[in-house]
Amino acid sequence: MTERLWIAFLGILAATAVVGAGTLVLSILLARFDRRREAARRVVRPAILSRLYRPSPEWATWYEGLSRIERHVARRTVATYLRRLRGREREELTRFAKEVGIDERARSSLSSRLLLNRLRGLVWLALLERPVSQQRLREHCTDRPETRAGAARVVYASNASHADRDGTALLCWDGDERLSVFALDTLYRLNDDDATALLSLAATEGTWWNEELLVQALTVLGHCRAPGSGAGTHLEWIRSLLEHDSPRIRAGALVALSRQGWSRSVRERVPIERAIADPDPDVRTAAYELLGRWNDETSNRWLEYGVRNDPSDRSRLAAARRLSRSDRPLPDSPSDSVERTVAWVRAEHRSPRRVATGWS
């Protein structure tokens, strides 16, 4: 038994020594790489900036003369500048990428089995705003949510024909997955000016989406412009969600409808009385937010009703805040809970910084 313990002890000691030595070696190598990269950066960045304004930069010749680490720094530098620059400078940087073969390698990397290679290729194609055929994107980039989001950003950046429709379809390819923050941002960008693509897709396929994705789509629609003509027809499916079993979807439907108050037909078809009588406080809060954005006489009367009668402190506060932004005064009430809510909102107007941060 003692011999076995000594063997185990020596094994652990040897493993610890190997791991420690490996960590030390790795640290030394990384530190050396960082020093070399910093030295390369001091040379490469000024060279790129100076060549941007030359009549003939000869990017390929210059790039071929760089060391391996200098090429790495050059690619990273160009990627950074592509995110920041527009106009002639950006055109020159995209010419650099083409002459040294970056864009071609990015396209070919889409068929790679390695996820990292495909993502790297999608990043470059989006930065360069290079169009890629829908067939190729669907063939190689629809198996994972990360590549679908990257492919949709490529479609958006390239401003291809039907970009809003094709990009939205890629993002919502799998109705069982929640969108990442990056994918959600891309969905908004694709539908910001005209949400027809997302409205049409959700109206036909939203029935099979899971709750998370449907709520996200409704949230995006609350920040996008609906089509100017036939808005009532496009938004009918959202109105039907106000009777959904899930309170999150009912609240999401109100969020999606809140920006469409310019349409009289939409206002008339939203059952406000039922929404502010909903048993779930999140649904009532969403209804007050909607009324605040509509901001007409009828909406303000409903907000005043919510301030006086809503049983939830949070929902009542949402109604009071929205009402305070209109010309109607906040109501007085013998109820202590209502008085506390009104006093809180008035204090926010007097000193929003102190109230928001909880200072006394």
Phi, psi and omega in degrees: 000316180297321180297322179294321178296319179295320179296317178296319179298314180295323177297316178296319180297318179294317179297319178297319179296318180295315180297318179297316179294320179296319179296319179297314180297316180298319179298319179295317180295318179295320178297320178296319179296319179297320179295318179294322179293320179295320177296320178294323181297322180294336179267317189286316184300310177299326180295320178295314181296322180290325181283342180302331187252011176277146177299325180225089185293335182053057184301316184297317180296316180296316183295321180296333181277358181274156174285173182298316181288328177293325176294320177301313179296321180298316179296317179296321180294316179296319178299320178296315181292327179296330178286340188250331190261152174226174176076213186298320181299319180293319178301321180291323179291322176293328175294321175302312181299323180288317184292327181266002172087014182293315183295323179292319177294326178296318178296315183292333181289345179296334180269006180291149175282342182274126181300318182299320179295318180294319179295320178297319178296320179295322178298314180294319180295325177290319179297321181276352180057042181269126178289145177229140183297146178299325180299317181291319179296318181289330181288323188246349191233019181249007184273344182222149179297328181294317181286329176296318178295318178295319179296319178296324178291325175298316179299317179295314184294325183281348179053042181289167177299134182061034181299319182297317181291312184290318180294319178296320179296321178296317182294324182260024183303315180251108184287002182258005185240138175286141180282144174287171178299318179298315179295321179296319177298318178296319178299319177295315181299322181291334187243005186304306185283331181206111186271020182302319183299311181290320178299314182295316181294316181293324181293329182266327186243350184299337179300330183262357178285152175283170186298320182300311182294320181295318178296319178297317179298318179295322178297317177298317180298332178292348179245006183245160178276130174280160179301141185294321181257142178068029183300322181299320179294315181295328187263002182299322182293329177291317180301323180294337180287347178294348177254012181293154180291329183276124177296331179295321179286323176298316178294320179298323178296321177294321176299316181296327182275347188296329182276354186260021182293345177296338182271116179299322181295324178293314181301319184289338185261359178268119182282080185299317183301320178290325182294318182276358172257006182298141181292342182265127182295330178294324177293317179295320177299316177299323178295320178293323176297319177298313181297322178296324179286328178288318168051054170241181185299316180296317179299317181293326176294320177293323177296318178298321176300317180296321178297320184282329195237346184292132183282345182265129179301317183293316179294319179297323178294321178298318179295318181294319179298315179294320180294325182294340179276352177265185179275352181281138178286154175291138186284150170270152182204145175289347182287131179296320182295320178293318180299320178297318179297313180296318179297321179297314181294320177296321178295323176300321179291325180285319183213077185297327181293317182292319181290318184295328183265355178081017178291151178251000000 
